[in-house]
Amino acid sequence: MIDFIIAAVLYLALMFVLFFCLSFVTIGITYAATSFVRRCLGRFRSPDLVLK
């Protein structure tokens, strides 16, 4: 019974860490994508800044 409790606790901790890492990576990818799109939109709006 104690082994089952330890396994359950370890499983929950592992799932929590995996979920945390996945959410962190997703937030990072979303942030990078939005900044990239903003940069492209900024270049299209003001091409004279790129020429300088």
CHARMM-style PDB file with segment names, atoms N, HN, CA, C and O in Angstrom:
ATOM      1  N   MET     1       0.837  -1.201   0.000  1.00  0.00      PROA
ATOM      2  CA  MET     1       0.000   0.000   0.000  1.00  0.00      PROA
ATOM      3  C   MET     1       0.872   1.253   0.000  1.00  0.00      PROA
ATOM      4  O   MET     1       0.573   2.227  -0.690  1.00  0.00      PROA
ATOM      5  N   ILE     2       1.959   1.217   0.784  1.00  0.00      PROA
ATOM      6  HN  ILE     2       2.202   0.426   1.344  1.00  0.00      PROA
ATOM      7  CA  ILE     2       2.846   2.382   0.843  1.00  0.00      PROA
ATOM      8  C   ILE     2       3.526   2.592  -0.514  1.00  0.00      PROA
ATOM      9  O   ILE     2       3.724   3.726  -0.951  1.00  0.00      PROA
ATOM     10  N   ASP     3       3.878   1.485  -1.172  1.00  0.00      PROA
ATOM     11  HN  ASP     3       3.716   0.564  -0.817  1.00  0.00      PROA
ATOM     12  CA  ASP     3       4.491   1.599  -2.496  1.00  0.00      PROA
ATOM     13  C   ASP     3       3.526   2.268  -3.476  1.00  0.00      PROA
ATOM     14  O   ASP     3       3.935   3.082  -4.303  1.00  0.00      PROA
ATOM     15  N   PHE     4       2.247   1.916  -3.374  1.00  0.00      PROA
ATOM     16  HN  PHE     4       1.915   1.255  -2.702  1.00  0.00      PROA
ATOM     17  CA  PHE     4       1.255   2.503  -4.268  1.00  0.00      PROA
ATOM     18  C   PHE     4       1.145   4.007  -4.042  1.00  0.00      PROA
ATOM     19  O   PHE     4       1.023   4.772  -4.998  1.00  0.00      PROA
ATOM     20  N   ILE     5       1.187   4.435  -2.767  1.00  0.00      PROA
ATOM     21  HN  ILE     5       1.285   3.813  -1.990  1.00  0.00      PROA
ATOM     22  CA  ILE     5       1.090   5.865  -2.442  1.00  0.00      PROA
ATOM     23  C   ILE     5       2.320   6.600  -2.974  1.00  0.00      PROA
ATOM     24  O   ILE     5       2.197   7.686  -3.542  1.00  0.00      PROA
ATOM     25  N   ILE     6       3.495   6.018  -2.795  1.00  0.00      PROA
ATOM     26  HN  ILE     6       3.595   5.136  -2.334  1.00  0.00      PROA
ATOM     27  CA  ILE     6       4.724   6.646  -3.288  1.00  0.00      PROA
ATOM     28  C   ILE     6       4.684   6.763  -4.812  1.00  0.00      PROA
ATOM     29  O   ILE     6       5.056   7.793  -5.373  1.00  0.00      PROA
ATOM     30  N   ALA     7       4.226   5.691  -5.480  1.00  0.00      PROA
ATOM     31  HN  ALA     7       3.924   4.854  -5.024  1.00  0.00      PROA
ATOM     32  CA  ALA     7       4.128   5.717  -6.937  1.00  0.00      PROA
ATOM     33  C   ALA     7       3.136   6.785  -7.394  1.00  0.00      PROA
ATOM     34  O   ALA     7       3.387   7.483  -8.376  1.00  0.00      PROA
ATOM     35  N   ALA     8       2.014   6.915  -6.690  1.00  0.00      PROA
ATOM     36  HN  ALA     8       1.810   6.347  -5.892  1.00  0.00      PROA
ATOM     37  CA  ALA     8       1.018   7.925  -7.053  1.00  0.00      PROA
ATOM     38  C   ALA     8       1.583   9.329  -6.889  1.00  0.00      PROA
ATOM     39  O   ALA     8       1.366  10.189  -7.742  1.00  0.00      PROA
ATOM     40  N   VAL     9       2.307   9.565  -5.797  1.00  0.00      PROA
ATOM     41  HN  VAL     9       2.483   8.866  -5.105  1.00  0.00      PROA
ATOM     42  CA  VAL     9       2.898  10.879  -5.549  1.00  0.00      PROA
ATOM     43  C   VAL     9       3.938  11.195  -6.621  1.00  0.00      PROA
ATOM     44  O   VAL     9       3.970  12.305  -7.151  1.00  0.00      PROA
ATOM     45  N   LEU    10       4.787  10.219  -6.940  1.00  0.00      PROA
ATOM     46  HN  LEU    10       4.761   9.317  -6.510  1.00  0.00      PROA
ATOM     47  CA  LEU    10       5.790  10.435  -7.982  1.00  0.00      PROA
ATOM     48  C   LEU    10       5.131  10.693  -9.327  1.00  0.00      PROA
ATOM     49  O   LEU    10       5.588  11.550 -10.083  1.00  0.00      PROA
ATOM     50  N   TYR    11       4.066   9.966  -9.636  1.00  0.00      PROA
ATOM     51  HN  TYR    11       3.695   9.269  -9.022  1.00  0.00      PROA
ATOM     52  CA  TYR    11       3.360  10.143 -10.903  1.00  0.00      PROA
ATOM     53  C   TYR    11       2.747  11.537 -10.988  1.00  0.00      PROA
ATOM     54  O   TYR    11       2.838  12.202 -12.019  1.00  0.00      PROA
ATOM     55  N   LEU    12       2.116  11.976  -9.888  1.00  0.00      PROA
ATOM     56  HN  LEU    12       2.041  11.436  -9.050  1.00  0.00      PROA
ATOM     57  CA  LEU    12       1.522  13.317  -9.874  1.00  0.00      PROA
ATOM     58  C   LEU    12       2.588  14.394 -10.023  1.00  0.00      PROA
ATOM     59  O   LEU    12       2.386  15.375 -10.738  1.00  0.00      PROA
ATOM     60  N   ALA    13       3.728  14.215  -9.348  1.00  0.00      PROA
ATOM     61  HN  ALA    13       3.892  13.418  -8.767  1.00  0.00      PROA
ATOM     62  CA  ALA    13       4.810  15.191  -9.454  1.00  0.00      PROA
ATOM     63  C   ALA    13       5.351  15.242 -10.881  1.00  0.00      PROA
ATOM     64  O   ALA    13       5.620  16.320 -11.411  1.00  0.00      PROA
ATOM     65  N   LEU    14       5.508  14.074 -11.499  1.00  0.00      PROA
ATOM     66  HN  LEU    14       5.289  13.198 -11.069  1.00  0.00      PROA
ATOM     67  CA  LEU    14       6.011  14.025 -12.868  1.00  0.00      PROA
ATOM     68  C   LEU    14       5.042  14.698 -13.827  1.00  0.00      PROA
ATOM     69  O   LEU    14       5.460  15.456 -14.702  1.00  0.00      PROA
ATOM     70  N   MET    15       3.744  14.424 -13.667  1.00  0.00      PROA
ATOM     71  HN  MET    15       3.404  13.808 -12.956  1.00  0.00      PROA
ATOM     72  CA  MET    15       2.737  15.048 -14.537  1.00  0.00      PROA
ATOM     73  C   MET    15       2.734  16.563 -14.341  1.00  0.00      PROA
ATOM     74  O   MET    15       2.601  17.314 -15.307  1.00  0.00      PROA
ATOM     75  N   PHE    16       2.880  17.014 -13.096  1.00  0.00      PROA
ATOM     76  HN  PHE    16       2.988  16.405 -12.311  1.00  0.00      PROA
ATOM     77  CA  PHE    16       2.899  18.450 -12.828  1.00  0.00      PROA
ATOM     78  C   PHE    16       4.097  19.109 -13.490  1.00  0.00      PROA
ATOM     79  O   PHE    16       3.967  20.178 -14.087  1.00  0.00      PROA
ATOM     80  N   VAL    17       5.270  18.476 -13.390  1.00  0.00      PROA
ATOM     81  HN  VAL    17       5.375  17.607 -12.906  1.00  0.00      PROA
ATOM     82  CA  VAL    17       6.479  19.035 -13.996  1.00  0.00      PROA
ATOM     83  C   VAL    17       6.338  19.050 -15.516  1.00  0.00      PROA
ATOM     84  O   VAL    17       6.695  20.032 -16.167  1.00  0.00      PROA
ATOM     85  N   LEU    18       5.819  17.962 -16.078  1.00  0.00      PROA
ATOM     86  HN  LEU    18       5.528  17.165 -15.549  1.00  0.00      PROA
ATOM     87  CA  LEU    18       5.635  17.912 -17.536  1.00  0.00      PROA
ATOM     88  C   LEU    18       4.650  18.981 -17.989  1.00  0.00      PROA
ATOM     89  O   LEU    18       4.888  19.662 -18.987  1.00  0.00      PROA
ATOM     90  N   PHE    19       3.550  19.132 -17.265  1.00  0.00      PROA
ATOM     91  HN  PHE    19       3.356  18.579 -16.455  1.00  0.00      PROA
ATOM     92  CA  PHE    19       2.561  20.146 -17.631  1.00  0.00      PROA
ATOM     93  C   PHE    19       3.160  21.549 -17.520  1.00  0.00      PROA
ATOM     94  O   PHE    19       2.915  22.403 -18.372  1.00  0.00      PROA
ATOM     95  N   PHE    20       3.947  21.782 -16.464  1.00  0.00      PROA
ATOM     96  HN  PHE    20       4.146  21.088 -15.772  1.00  0.00      PROA
ATOM     97  CA  PHE    20       4.575  23.087 -16.275  1.00  0.00      PROA
ATOM     98  C   PHE    20       5.545  23.387 -17.414  1.00  0.00      PROA
ATOM     99  O   PHE    20       5.549  24.492 -17.956  1.00  0.00      PROA
ATOM    100  N   CYS    21       6.368  22.400 -17.774  1.00  0.00      PROA
ATOM    101  HN  CYS    21       6.365  21.502 -17.333  1.00  0.00      PROA
ATOM    102  CA  CYS    21       7.336  22.598 -18.862  1.00  0.00      PROA
ATOM    103  C   CYS    21       6.616  22.831 -20.181  1.00  0.00      PROA
ATOM    104  O   CYS    21       6.996  23.711 -20.953  1.00  0.00      PROA
ATOM    105  N   LEU    22       5.580  22.045 -20.438  1.00  0.00      PROA
ATOM    106  HN  LEU    22       5.271  21.331 -19.811  1.00  0.00      PROA
ATOM    107  CA  LEU    22       4.851  22.203 -21.705  1.00  0.00      PROA
ATOM    108  C   LEU    22       4.191  23.571 -21.792  1.00  0.00      PROA
ATOM    109  O   LEU    22       4.240  24.215 -22.840  1.00  0.00      PROA
ATOM    110  N   SER    23       3.575  24.020 -20.704  1.00  0.00      PROA
ATOM    111  HN  SER    23       3.536  23.496 -19.853  1.00  0.00      PROA
ATOM    112  CA  SER    23       2.933  25.332 -20.722  1.00  0.00      PROA
ATOM    113  C   SER    23       3.981  26.431 -20.883  1.00  0.00      PROA
ATOM    114  O   SER    23       3.752  27.409 -21.594  1.00  0.00      PROA
ATOM    115  N   PHE    24       5.132  26.272 -20.224  1.00  0.00      PROA
ATOM    116  HN  PHE    24       5.319  25.477 -19.647  1.00  0.00      PROA
ATOM    117  CA  PHE    24       6.198  27.264 -20.338  1.00  0.00      PROA
ATOM    118  C   PHE    24       6.716  27.338 -21.771  1.00  0.00      PROA
ATOM    119  O   PHE    24       6.919  28.426 -22.310  1.00  0.00      PROA
ATOM    120  N   VAL    25       6.930  26.164 -22.391  1.00  0.00      PROA
ATOM    121  HN  VAL    25       6.766  25.280 -21.953  1.00  0.00      PROA
ATOM    122  CA  VAL    25       7.411  26.118 -23.772  1.00  0.00      PROA
ATOM    123  C   VAL    25       6.369  26.711 -24.716  1.00  0.00      PROA
ATOM    124  O   VAL    25       6.717  27.434 -25.650  1.00  0.00      PROA
ATOM    125  N   THR    26       5.096  26.409 -24.476  1.00  0.00      PROA
ATOM    126  HN  THR    26       4.814  25.822 -23.718  1.00  0.00      PROA
ATOM    127  CA  THR    26       4.038  26.950 -25.335  1.00  0.00      PROA
ATOM    128  C   THR    26       3.986  28.466 -25.231  1.00  0.00      PROA
ATOM    129  O   THR    26       3.828  29.156 -26.238  1.00  0.00      PROA
ATOM    130  N   ILE    27       4.121  28.991 -24.005  1.00  0.00      PROA
ATOM    131  HN  ILE    27       4.249  28.430 -23.187  1.00  0.00      PROA
ATOM    132  CA  ILE    27       4.115  30.443 -23.821  1.00  0.00      PROA
ATOM    133  C   ILE    27       5.321  31.061 -24.540  1.00  0.00      PROA
ATOM    134  O   ILE    27       5.204  32.106 -25.179  1.00  0.00      PROA
ATOM    135  N   GLY    28       6.468  30.407 -24.428  1.00  0.00      PROA
ATOM    136  HN  GLY    28       6.563  29.558 -23.909  1.00  0.00      PROA
ATOM    137  CA  GLY    28       7.668  30.925 -25.098  1.00  0.00      PROA
ATOM    138  C   GLY    28       7.527  30.922 -26.604  1.00  0.00      PROA
ATOM    139  O   GLY    28       7.905  31.889 -27.265  1.00  0.00      PROA
ATOM    140  N   ILE    29       6.980  29.834 -27.162  1.00  0.00      PROA
ATOM    141  HN  ILE    29       6.673  29.048 -26.624  1.00  0.00      PROA
ATOM    142  CA  ILE    29       6.789  29.761 -28.616  1.00  0.00      PROA
ATOM    143  C   ILE    29       5.796  30.824 -29.072  1.00  0.00      PROA
ATOM    144  O   ILE    29       6.008  31.477 -30.094  1.00  0.00      PROA
ATOM    145  N   THR    30       4.710  30.999 -28.315  1.00  0.00      PROA
ATOM    146  HN  THR    30       4.538  30.469 -27.485  1.00  0.00      PROA
ATOM    147  CA  THR    30       3.713  32.002 -28.678  1.00  0.00      PROA
ATOM    148  C   THR    30       4.315  33.399 -28.628  1.00  0.00      PROA
ATOM    149  O   THR    30       4.060  34.216 -29.513  1.00  0.00      PROA
ATOM    150  N   TYR    31       5.114  33.682 -27.596  1.00  0.00      PROA
ATOM    151  HN  TYR    31       5.322  33.018 -26.877  1.00  0.00      PROA
ATOM    152  CA  TYR    31       5.746  34.987 -27.474  1.00  0.00      PROA
ATOM    153  C   TYR    31       6.711  35.241 -28.629  1.00  0.00      PROA
ATOM    154  O   TYR    31       6.736  36.335 -29.193  1.00  0.00      PROA
ATOM    155  N   ALA    32       7.509  34.223 -28.980  1.00  0.00      PROA
ATOM    156  HN  ALA    32       7.489  33.335 -28.521  1.00  0.00      PROA
ATOM    157  CA  ALA    32       8.454  34.375 -30.086  1.00  0.00      PROA
ATOM    158  C   ALA    32       7.711  34.590 -31.400  1.00  0.00      PROA
ATOM    159  O   ALA    32       8.112  35.422 -32.213  1.00  0.00      PROA
ATOM    160  N   ALA    33       6.632  33.843 -31.608  1.00  0.00      PROA
ATOM    161  HN  ALA    33       6.306  33.167 -30.947  1.00  0.00      PROA
ATOM    162  CA  ALA    33       5.871  33.986 -32.849  1.00  0.00      PROA
ATOM    163  C   ALA    33       5.244  35.374 -32.945  1.00  0.00      PROA
ATOM    164  O   ALA    33       5.273  35.992 -34.009  1.00  0.00      PROA
ATOM    165  N   THR    34       4.681  35.867 -31.851  1.00  0.00      PROA
ATOM    166  HN  THR    34       4.657  35.365 -30.986  1.00  0.00      PROA
ATOM    167  CA  THR    34       4.059  37.198 -31.894  1.00  0.00      PROA
ATOM    168  C   THR    34       5.107  38.276 -32.127  1.00  0.00      PROA
ATOM    169  O   THR    34       4.859  39.220 -32.876  1.00  0.00      PROA
ATOM    170  N   SER    35       6.274  38.155 -31.500  1.00  0.00      PROA
ATOM    171  HN  SER    35       6.476  37.388 -30.891  1.00  0.00      PROA
ATOM    172  CA  SER    35       7.317  39.158 -31.717  1.00  0.00      PROA
ATOM    173  C   SER    35       7.816  39.106 -33.157  1.00  0.00      PROA
ATOM    174  O   SER    35       8.110  40.145 -33.748  1.00  0.00      PROA
ATOM    175  N   PHE    36       7.915  37.895 -33.731  1.00  0.00      PROA
ATOM    176  HN  PHE    36       7.676  37.051 -33.251  1.00  0.00      PROA
ATOM    177  CA  PHE    36       8.347  37.754 -35.121  1.00  0.00      PROA
ATOM    178  C   PHE    36       7.331  38.389 -36.070  1.00  0.00      PROA
ATOM    179  O   PHE    36       7.707  39.089 -37.011  1.00  0.00      PROA
ATOM    180  N   VAL    37       6.038  38.143 -35.819  1.00  0.00      PROA
ATOM    181  HN  VAL    37       5.733  37.575 -35.055  1.00  0.00      PROA
ATOM    182  CA  VAL    37       4.994  38.723 -36.664  1.00  0.00      PROA
ATOM    183  C   VAL    37       5.001  40.235 -36.535  1.00  0.00      PROA
ATOM    184  O   VAL    37       4.830  40.943 -37.527  1.00  0.00      PROA
ATOM    185  N   ARG    38       5.196  40.738 -35.325  1.00  0.00      PROA
ATOM    186  HN  ARG    38       5.335  40.162 -34.519  1.00  0.00      PROA
ATOM    187  CA  ARG    38       5.240  42.188 -35.130  1.00  0.00      PROA
ATOM    188  C   ARG    38       6.419  42.797 -35.887  1.00  0.00      PROA
ATOM    189  O   ARG    38       6.295  43.872 -36.475  1.00  0.00      PROA
ATOM    190  N   ARG    39       7.564  42.107 -35.873  1.00  0.00      PROA
ATOM    191  HN  ARG    39       7.664  41.234 -35.396  1.00  0.00      PROA
ATOM    192  CA  ARG    39       8.724  42.613 -36.597  1.00  0.00      PROA
ATOM    193  C   ARG    39       8.447  42.672 -38.097  1.00  0.00      PROA
ATOM    194  O   ARG    39       8.775  43.653 -38.766  1.00  0.00      PROA
ATOM    195  N   CYS    40       7.835  41.603 -38.614  1.00  0.00      PROA
ATOM    196  HN  CYS    40       7.568  40.806 -38.071  1.00  0.00      PROA
ATOM    197  CA  CYS    40       7.513  41.583 -40.053  1.00  0.00      PROA
ATOM    198  C   CYS    40       6.510  42.673 -40.398  1.00  0.00      PROA
ATOM    199  O   CYS    40       6.650  43.343 -41.421  1.00  0.00      PROA
ATOM    200  N   LEU    41       5.494  42.855 -39.549  1.00  0.00      PROA
ATOM    201  HN  LEU    41       5.381  42.310 -38.718  1.00  0.00      PROA
ATOM    202  CA  LEU    41       4.503  43.895 -39.813  1.00  0.00      PROA
ATOM    203  C   LEU    41       5.150  45.276 -39.736  1.00  0.00      PROA
ATOM    204  O   LEU    41       4.809  46.164 -40.518  1.00  0.00      PROA
ATOM    205  N   GLY    42       6.073  45.461 -38.808  1.00  0.00      PROA
ATOM    206  HN  GLY    42       6.350  44.739 -38.173  1.00  0.00      PROA
ATOM    207  CA  GLY    42       6.774  46.740 -38.703  1.00  0.00      PROA
ATOM    208  C   GLY    42       7.606  47.028 -39.942  1.00  0.00      PROA
ATOM    209  O   GLY    42       7.684  48.176 -40.379  1.00  0.00      PROA
ATOM    210  N   ARG    43       8.229  46.004 -40.514  1.00  0.00      PROA
ATOM    211  HN  ARG    43       8.166  45.072 -40.158  1.00  0.00      PROA
ATOM    212  CA  ARG    43       9.015  46.199 -41.734  1.00  0.00      PROA
ATOM    213  C   ARG    43       8.112  46.559 -42.903  1.00  0.00      PROA
ATOM    214  O   ARG    43       8.458  47.406 -43.727  1.00  0.00      PROA
ATOM    215  N   PHE    44       6.950  45.910 -42.972  1.00  0.00      PROA
ATOM    216  HN  PHE    44       6.669  45.223 -42.302  1.00  0.00      PROA
ATOM    217  CA  PHE    44       6.042  46.210 -44.079  1.00  0.00      PROA
ATOM    218  C   PHE    44       5.458  47.612 -43.943  1.00  0.00      PROA
ATOM    219  O   PHE    44       5.217  48.289 -44.943  1.00  0.00      PROA
ATOM    220  N   ARG    45       5.234  48.042 -42.718  1.00  0.00      PROA
ATOM    221  HN  ARG    45       5.430  47.492 -41.906  1.00  0.00      PROA
ATOM    222  CA  ARG    45       4.628  49.361 -42.526  1.00  0.00      PROA
ATOM    223  C   ARG    45       5.634  50.470 -42.799  1.00  0.00      PROA
ATOM    224  O   ARG    45       5.291  51.481 -43.412  1.00  0.00      PROA
ATOM    225  N   SER    46       6.874  50.288 -42.348  1.00  0.00      PROA
ATOM    226  HN  SER    46       7.152  49.467 -41.850  1.00  0.00      PROA
ATOM    227  CA  SER    46       7.875  51.355 -42.529  1.00  0.00      PROA
ATOM    228  C   SER    46       9.133  50.772 -43.167  1.00  0.00      PROA
ATOM    229  O   SER    46      10.084  50.461 -42.450  1.00  0.00      PROA
ATOM    230  N   PRO    47       9.169  50.613 -44.490  1.00  0.00      PROA
ATOM    231  CA  PRO    47      10.359  50.052 -45.135  1.00  0.00      PROA
ATOM    232  C   PRO    47      11.539  51.012 -45.171  1.00  0.00      PROA
ATOM    233  O   PRO    47      12.669  50.589 -45.416  1.00  0.00      PROA
ATOM    234  N   ASP    48      11.296  52.298 -44.931  1.00  0.00      PROA
ATOM    235  HN  ASP    48      10.378  52.641 -44.732  1.00  0.00      PROA
ATOM    236  CA  ASP    48      12.399  53.263 -44.970  1.00  0.00      PROA
ATOM    237  C   ASP    48      13.359  53.041 -43.803  1.00  0.00      PROA
ATOM    238  O   ASP    48      14.538  53.379 -43.903  1.00  0.00      PROA
ATOM    239  N   LEU    49      12.863  52.474 -42.690  1.00  0.00      PROA
ATOM    240  HN  LEU    49      11.905  52.200 -42.609  1.00  0.00      PROA
ATOM    241  CA  LEU    49      13.759  52.208 -41.560  1.00  0.00      PROA
ATOM    242  C   LEU    49      14.742  51.104 -41.896  1.00  0.00      PROA
ATOM    243  O   LEU    49      15.878  51.125 -41.422  1.00  0.00      PROA
ATOM    244  N   VAL    50      14.327  50.134 -42.711  1.00  0.00      PROA
ATOM    245  HN  VAL    50      13.405  50.117 -43.097  1.00  0.00      PROA
ATOM    246  CA  VAL    50      15.216  49.038 -43.067  1.00  0.00      PROA
ATOM    247  C   VAL    50      16.297  49.535 -44.024  1.00  0.00      PROA
ATOM    248  O   VAL    50      17.444  49.094 -43.955  1.00  0.00      PROA
ATOM    249  N   LEU    51      15.926  50.456 -44.917  1.00  0.00      PROA
ATOM    250  HN  LEU    51      14.994  50.814 -44.973  1.00  0.00      PROA
ATOM    251  CA  LEU    51      16.887  50.964 -45.904  1.00  0.00      PROA
ATOM    252  C   LEU    51      17.992  51.767 -45.228  1.00  0.00      PROA
ATOM    253  O   LEU    51      19.114  51.821 -45.732  1.00  0.00      PROA
ATOM    254  N   LYS    52      17.689  52.382 -44.108  1.00  0.00      PROA
ATOM    255  HN  LYS    52      16.778  52.338 -43.699  1.00  0.00      PROA
ATOM    256  CA  LYS    52      18.726  53.135 -43.386  1.00  0.00      PROA
ATOM    257  C   LYS    52      19.660  52.156 -42.714  1.00  0.00      PROA
ATOM    258  OT1 LYS    52      20.610  52.567 -42.048  1.00  0.00      PROA
TER     259      LYS     52
END
